Amino acid sequence: MNPLDFEGSVLFGPKSFTEVTNRHGVWNEKAPEIAEGDREDRPCPYCGQWSNNIVLISKDGWRYDRCKTCGLIYQPEVPSVEKLREVYTSFPAQEMWVSVQGNPIELEIDRRKFRWMLEQVGWPQGVGDATDTKSVLDIGMSTGTMLEVAERMCAPAPCVIAGVEVNDQARKVAENRLLNLQVCPICLPAIDRKFDLIVLSEVLEHVRDPMRMLWEAACLLSPKGAMIVTVPNADSLAVRVLHEKAPVWGLGHLQIPGVETLRQMMVTVLPDDELKFFSFVSFARELSNHFNLNPIFAEDHPQPMWYDPKTVLDRLQGYKLLCVARKK
């Protein structure tokens, strides 16, 4: 399995992919307004520095700074805890996204994506103790596709699958899909067992305190456990080329790590682990269209411009980052 096997815009073309999966409805949904009284200032969520920043961009009313101390890109002003939970539980786009994940094409692509991630960590044989039963916790499991794939890859050996999900609709879909699913409390310290594998897929960018989330997740790892983390990539070619037009910015993405900032965060929490980094979602077709369809660039580049997707990913410049952490 390789990342281009599940990049929808490479397989179908950007417009066709959004149409066949109904993603376009999610992207077109207008974000809710967050009043000034429902916003709070915060320091850098990694190093804790206040106001030691370079202002980068503003998008849809949200500002992004780069911390001059640690390099993390983050929102210095974020929604309150109550308002953020409201966005994640009742914002119409969240319900639409649950529906998209049930689309047959989206589901097949997600299954390929999660299988690739699990292969990078050596699941199931290379994770945890040498026992017949493996265990995996997916924090932010959504509709449960990652857990479904992890359980299948373990078969016929038994596998304990557990998940945490803040959105009621997504959690109910997961419970209906997965007969053996154990739903865990949102408060991670309340979980009373250890896991061979913990997954944080596209979660850290959504929480106000990503380091606390990482620490609490690490406490749930078995002695020989492994962790999978994915986030949007601040070092992606999409960000470098499209700047404020890149789709990483806006309500919900509270911080955007690059390779080195994510490495710093992971080393802080798991100092004895071996870390490996990969990128996926090259965004190559979208970038090529950006230049080839833009009359400003067309005169300077009469020959069509094309970005090689594999090269983009090999250089860790894909739109998404994957970090795999395992004991040395």
TORSE-395659 format. One line per field, with one value per residue (C-alpha): residue number from 1; residue in three letters; z, y, x. Coordinates in nm, 3 decimals, decimal comma. Example, Ala and Ser with C-alpha at 12.3 -4.5 7.8 and 13.67 -1.06 7.14 Angstrom:
2
num: [1;2]
residu: [ALA;SER]
zz: [0,780;0,714]
yy: [-0,450;-0,106]
xx: [1,230;1,367]
// end
This chain:
328
num: [1;2;3;4;5;6;7;8;9;10;11;12;13;14;15;16;17;18;19;20;21;22;23;24;25;26;27;28;29;30;31;32;33;34;35;36;37;38;39;40;41;42;43;44;45;46;47;48;49;50;51;52;53;54;55;56;57;58;59;60;61;62;63;64;65;66;67;68;69;70;71;72;73;74;75;76;77;78;79;80;81;82;83;84;85;86;87;88;89;90;91;92;93;94;95;96;97;98;99;100;101;102;103;104;105;106;107;108;109;110;111;112;113;114;115;116;117;118;119;120;121;122;123;124;125;126;127;128;129;130;131;132;133;134;135;136;137;138;139;140;141;142;143;144;145;146;147;148;149;150;151;152;153;154;155;156;157;158;159;160;161;162;163;164;165;166;167;168;169;170;171;172;173;174;175;176;177;178;179;180;181;182;183;184;185;186;187;188;189;190;191;192;193;194;195;196;197;198;199;200;201;202;203;204;205;206;207;208;209;210;211;212;213;214;215;216;217;218;219;220;221;222;223;224;225;226;227;228;229;230;231;232;233;234;235;236;237;238;239;240;241;242;243;244;245;246;247;248;249;250;251;252;253;254;255;256;257;258;259;260;261;262;263;264;265;266;267;268;269;270;271;272;273;274;275;276;277;278;279;280;281;282;283;284;285;286;287;288;289;290;291;292;293;294;295;296;297;298;299;300;301;302;303;304;305;306;307;308;309;310;311;312;313;314;315;316;317;318;319;320;321;322;323;324;325;326;327;328]
residu: [MET;ASN;PRO;LEU;ASP;PHE;GLU;GLY;SER;VAL;LEU;PHE;GLY;PRO;LYS;SER;PHE;THR;GLU;VAL;THR;ASN;ARG;HIS;GLY;VAL;TRP;ASN;GLU;LYS;ALA;PRO;GLU;ILE;ALA;GLU;GLY;ASP;ARG;GLU;ASP;ARG;PRO;CYS;PRO;TYR;CYS;GLY;GLN;TRP;SER;ASN;ASN;ILE;VAL;LEU;ILE;SER;LYS;ASP;GLY;TRP;ARG;TYR;ASP;ARG;CYS;LYS;THR;CYS;GLY;LEU;ILE;TYR;GLN;PRO;GLU;VAL;PRO;SER;VAL;GLU;LYS;LEU;ARG;GLU;VAL;TYR;THR;SER;PHE;PRO;ALA;GLN;GLU;MET;TRP;VAL;SER;VAL;GLN;GLY;ASN;PRO;ILE;GLU;LEU;GLU;ILE;ASP;ARG;ARG;LYS;PHE;ARG;TRP;MET;LEU;GLU;GLN;VAL;GLY;TRP;PRO;GLN;GLY;VAL;GLY;ASP;ALA;THR;ASP;THR;LYS;SER;VAL;LEU;ASP;ILE;GLY;MET;SER;THR;GLY;THR;MET;LEU;GLU;VAL;ALA;GLU;ARG;MET;CYS;ALA;PRO;ALA;PRO;CYS;VAL;ILE;ALA;GLY;VAL;GLU;VAL;ASN;ASP;GLN;ALA;ARG;LYS;VAL;ALA;GLU;ASN;ARG;LEU;LEU;ASN;LEU;GLN;VAL;CYS;PRO;ILE;CYS;LEU;PRO;ALA;ILE;ASP;ARG;LYS;PHE;ASP;LEU;ILE;VAL;LEU;SER;GLU;VAL;LEU;GLU;HIS;VAL;ARG;ASP;PRO;MET;ARG;MET;LEU;TRP;GLU;ALA;ALA;CYS;LEU;LEU;SER;PRO;LYS;GLY;ALA;MET;ILE;VAL;THR;VAL;PRO;ASN;ALA;ASP;SER;LEU;ALA;VAL;ARG;VAL;LEU;HIS;GLU;LYS;ALA;PRO;VAL;TRP;GLY;LEU;GLY;HIS;LEU;GLN;ILE;PRO;GLY;VAL;GLU;THR;LEU;ARG;GLN;MET;MET;VAL;THR;VAL;LEU;PRO;ASP;ASP;GLU;LEU;LYS;PHE;PHE;SER;PHE;VAL;SER;PHE;ALA;ARG;GLU;LEU;SER;ASN;HIS;PHE;ASN;LEU;ASN;PRO;ILE;PHE;ALA;GLU;ASP;HIS;PRO;GLN;PRO;MET;TRP;TYR;ASP;PRO;LYS;THR;VAL;LEU;ASP;ARG;LEU;GLN;GLY;TYR;LYS;LEU;LEU;CYS;VAL;ALA;ARG;LYS;LYS]
zz: [0,000;-0,080;-0,012;-0,375;-0,354;-0,133;-0,252;-0,399;-0,612;-0,778;-0,846;-0,963;-1,013;-0,751;-0,869;-0,941;-0,605;-0,407;-0,612;-0,595;-0,217;-0,146;0,022;-0,162;0,063;0,372;0,228;0,118;0,461;0,618;0,955;1,248;1,385;1,721;1,919;2,092;2,430;2,330;2,239;2,469;2,437;2,498;2,494;2,253;2,318;2,299;2,479;2,676;2,559;2,546;2,259;2,126;1,780;1,414;1,271;0,960;0,818;0,901;0,753;0,812;1,120;1,278;1,308;1,289;1,444;1,440;1,781;1,762;2,049;1,923;1,567;1,612;1,404;1,614;1,681;1,972;2,014;2,024;2,096;2,460;2,576;2,565;2,220;2,073;2,200;2,048;1,711;1,718;1,834;1,653;1,362;1,045;0,865;1,131;1,055;0,683;0,736;0,915;0,607;0,375;0,566;0,478;0,106;-0,058;-0,236;0,071;0,284;0,053;0,043;0,422;0,466;0,241;0,427;0,770;0,652;0,524;0,859;1,051;0,822;0,904;1,273;1,209;1,325;1,468;1,507;1,574;1,835;2,205;2,388;2,215;2,308;2,106;2,199;2,078;2,185;2,012;2,128;1,865;2,022;1,792;1,624;1,431;1,263;1,352;1,020;1,169;1,436;1,177;0,973;1,281;1,393;1,047;1,026;1,355;1,248;1,335;1,657;1,900;1,916;2,174;1,993;2,190;2,088;2,213;2,017;2,114;1,833;1,927;1,571;1,469;1,786;1,725;1,372;1,510;1,772;1,505;1,275;1,528;1,744;1,972;2,017;2,367;2,395;2,637;2,828;2,674;2,988;2,908;3,268;3,348;3,116;3,338;3,104;2,882;2,504;2,260;2,005;2,045;1,743;1,729;1,367;1,286;1,648;1,786;1,558;1,701;2,075;2,279;2,467;2,235;2,479;2,751;2,501;2,410;2,776;2,867;2,564;2,642;2,994;2,838;2,640;2,740;2,816;2,457;2,300;1,991;1,886;1,553;1,513;1,202;1,162;0,885;0,768;0,805;0,583;0,301;-0,053;-0,043;0,236;0,073;-0,261;-0,170;0,157;0,300;0,029;0,156;0,318;0,655;0,803;0,976;1,263;1,415;1,323;1,634;1,563;1,256;1,329;1,079;1,083;1,339;1,570;1,571;1,640;1,939;2,074;2,040;2,190;2,492;2,564;2,439;2,479;2,460;2,140;1,784;1,566;1,195;0,978;0,655;0,454;0,257;0,041;-0,203;-0,324;-0,653;-0,883;-0,704;-0,720;-1,090;-1,158;-0,956;-1,190;-1,519;-1,487;-1,354;-1,638;-1,438;-1,446;-1,784;-1,977;-1,788;-1,815;-2,161;-2,093;-1,844;-1,489;-1,306;-0,958;-0,914;-0,625;-0,513;-0,496;-0,288;-0,039;-0,025;0,071;0,359;0,182;0,165;0,303;0,599;0,832;0,990;1,292;1,414;1,763;1,879;2,156;2,045]
yy: [0,000;0,350;0,694;0,754;0,454;0,656;1,015;1,088;1,389;1,191;0,895;1,091;1,452;1,721;1,823;1,471;1,344;1,608;1,541;1,159;1,165;1,465;1,642;1,963;2,011;2,005;2,251;2,489;2,500;2,842;2,835;2,972;3,315;3,316;3,632;3,823;3,714;3,350;3,391;3,359;3,453;3,186;3,140;2,909;2,567;2,394;2,611;2,838;3,169;3,474;3,725;3,611;3,571;3,657;3,732;3,516;3,535;3,595;3,371;3,388;3,603;3,385;3,492;3,258;3,337;3,157;3,124;3,259;3,031;2,687;2,754;2,626;2,797;2,851;3,069;3,308;3,360;3,053;2,971;2,909;2,548;2,559;2,719;2,480;2,179;2,326;2,357;1,996;1,851;2,053;2,244;2,125;2,049;1,787;1,602;1,628;1,486;1,183;1,124;1,161;0,891;0,647;0,713;0,391;0,566;0,766;0,453;0,255;0,536;0,573;0,198;0,211;0,514;0,355;0,025;0,215;0,394;0,068;-0,093;0,187;0,100;-0,277;-0,360;-0,607;-0,823;-0,543;-0,360;-0,438;-0,757;-1,094;-1,199;-1,332;-1,041;-0,690;-0,369;-0,034;0,294;0,549;0,894;1,085;0,767;0,938;0,660;0,388;0,308;0,296;0,049;-0,161;-0,192;-0,261;-0,540;-0,700;-0,691;-0,883;-1,159;-1,442;-1,339;-1,140;-0,762;-0,520;-0,210;0,102;0,457;0,809;1,045;1,378;1,388;1,188;1,111;0,979;0,772;0,608;0,514;0,355;0,162;0,025;-0,075;-0,240;-0,511;-0,538;-0,165;-0,037;0,331;0,511;0,836;1,165;1,233;1,024;0,992;0,811;0,521;0,234;0,017;0,028;-0,021;-0,163;0,107;0,456;0,655;1,034;1,089;1,452;1,535;1,746;2,040;2,056;2,075;2,382;2,203;1,951;1,877;1,778;1,552;1,387;1,340;1,185;0,955;0,847;0,748;0,492;0,315;-0,033;-0,066;-0,172;0,025;0,247;0,567;0,701;1,077;1,264;1,642;1,902;1,988;2,348;2,253;2,128;2,249;2,351;2,601;2,724;2,791;2,884;3,072;3,195;3,005;2,669;2,469;2,427;2,759;2,854;2,763;2,426;2,410;2,574;2,486;2,358;2,177;2,127;1,832;1,977;2,120;1,789;1,613;1,843;1,775;1,397;1,386;1,584;1,321;1,003;1,069;0,701;0,624;0,598;0,848;0,809;1,073;1,037;1,272;1,196;1,383;1,544;1,807;1,782;1,796;2,102;2,282;2,203;2,337;2,650;2,738;2,603;2,771;3,101;3,353;3,536;3,227;3,095;3,363;3,289;2,911;2,827;2,457;2,300;2,280;1,951;1,850;1,488;1,352;1,097;1,358;1,588;1,309;1,185;1,538;1,543;1,824;1,650;1,823;1,580;1,449;1,105;1,042;0,684;0,641;0,304;0,188;0,164]
xx: [0,000;0,130;-0,025;-0,122;-0,356;-0,591;-0,544;-0,883;-0,789;-0,508;-0,737;-1,043;-0,935;-1,006;-1,353;-1,475;-1,355;-1,543;-1,856;-1,858;-1,803;-2,030;-1,736;-1,823;-2,126;-1,905;-1,652;-1,927;-2,090;-2,029;-1,855;-2,058;-1,979;-1,802;-1,877;-1,598;-1,732;-1,689;-1,320;-1,020;-0,653;-0,391;-0,011;0,171;0,014;0,354;0,611;0,376;0,527;0,300;0,319;0,658;0,511;0,528;0,184;0,133;-0,219;-0,583;-0,851;-1,227;-1,177;-0,906;-0,543;-0,245;0,095;0,428;0,590;0,946;1,050;0,940;0,816;0,460;0,190;-0,122;-0,424;-0,349;-0,725;-0,951;-1,316;-1,407;-1,432;-1,811;-1,830;-1,573;-1,764;-2,081;-1,906;-1,787;-2,118;-2,384;-2,227;-2,412;-2,085;-2,007;-2,330;-2,259;-1,910;-2,057;-2,271;-1,971;-1,783;-2,059;-2,017;-1,883;-1,595;-1,497;-1,518;-1,290;-1,034;-1,043;-0,992;-0,687;-0,553;-0,588;-0,441;-0,136;-0,099;-0,124;0,133;0,380;0,363;0,390;0,039;-0,040;0,275;0,522;0,314;0,279;0,371;0,391;0,038;-0,252;-0,479;-0,399;-0,570;-0,616;-0,769;-0,876;-0,912;-1,147;-1,268;-1,550;-1,752;-1,501;-1,331;-0,979;-1,094;-1,272;-0,950;-0,735;-0,968;-0,969;-0,590;-0,571;-0,810;-0,838;-0,658;-0,875;-0,845;-0,982;-1,108;-1,198;-1,279;-1,344;-1,571;-1,726;-1,983;-2,296;-2,400;-2,058;-2,032;-2,371;-2,267;-1,949;-2,146;-2,381;-2,092;-1,863;-2,015;-1,710;-1,656;-1,584;-1,680;-1,450;-1,513;-1,405;-1,202;-0,892;-0,765;-1,092;-0,997;-0,881;-0,671;-0,362;-0,347;-0,093;-0,175;-0,320;-0,434;-0,476;-0,574;-0,652;-0,724;-0,436;-0,510;-0,865;-0,793;-0,703;-0,424;-0,255;0,028;-0,216;-0,390;-0,058;0,043;-0,292;-0,279;0,078;-0,029;-0,264;0,010;0,122;0,499;0,571;0,289;0,298;0,124;-0,001;-0,053;-0,169;-0,206;-0,224;0,128;0,251;0,547;0,326;0,369;0,004;0,078;0,400;0,228;-0,130;-0,061;-0,392;-0,584;-0,456;-0,738;-0,564;-0,675;-0,998;-1,229;-1,144;-0,774;-0,631;-0,266;-0,081;0,250;0,529;0,767;1,008;0,741;0,554;0,886;0,947;0,599;0,635;0,986;0,863;0,598;0,772;1,147;1,243;1,050;1,174;0,986;0,922;0,755;0,561;0,342;0,028;-0,224;0,021;-0,228;-0,038;-0,340;-0,480;-0,144;-0,104;-0,452;-0,372;-0,086;-0,218;-0,558;-0,422;-0,371;-0,102;0,121;0,012;0,207;0,528;0,485;0,349;0,415;0,174;0,316;0,288;0,390;0,494;0,285;0,544;0,820;0,600;0,531;0,890;1,001;0,748;0,561;0,224;-0,084;-0,097;0,175;0,193;0,413;0,466;0,612;0,749;0,980;1,344]
// end
